[in-house]
């Protein structure tokens, strides 16, 4: 995802790349960012960008207004702590946060404005709105099942996007996802609880990301799906979130979501 984000920033005339962060053991450290990702289009691109990949967070954030972070929860929280010190706003697309880590993220948002979303895709966030309306209109006579598929390297399950969909569905139905979510079925499970929101997780190959919510009623089934064929849509949503943060007034704080960015509230 980092490579695609760098390409997107370099190809967009509204943005200037000021730093690129990678892990301390990355073989890319010290390399020119544009040359490394192979970008050759856009006003900010070229054979070299004069931005070298570093693992030094403070050095990487020098001159930045907004950090876009798609890493792991522990690394993201460490980066955000430095952002708060330096006055850098942040777009967070990292998934897999525990409840305690989400509280820590919310606390950091009181020091600096953040956009946090389990999925930065514009399409996915529109889908969340559709799911809420469908769940309310169809009512409890329709069973809800959430199916998601991702590449073999994804480390958390269900995906953050699937869980976000579950939260939206639970809220629309007046349910509690922690209580009513069913994440594992094996053996003799008994009859389906009509309040349950079921999840099924698939992992394999290079699947970018697929999510389908099934509303299963008597004699009919309604499916609402989103399928990503490229991570470029996540990058585009991230840039929209960065523009949103950059437009906030000086000293702005708070935790925002993609609904705020897209004006869907």
Secondary structure, DSSP 8 states (H G I E B T S, - for coil): -HHHHHHHHHH-TT-----EE--TT-TTTTSBHHHHHT---STT-SS--S-BEES-HHHHHTT-SEEEE-S-HHHHHHHHHHHHHHT-EEEE------HHHHHHHHHHTTTS-EEE-S---HHHHHHHHHHHHHHHHH-TTSEEEEEEEE-TT--SSS-HHHHHHHHHHHHHHT--HHHHEE----S---S--TT-EEEEEEE-TT--EEEEEEEEETTEEEEEEEEES-THHHHHHHHHHHHHHHTS-TT---EE-HHHHHT--
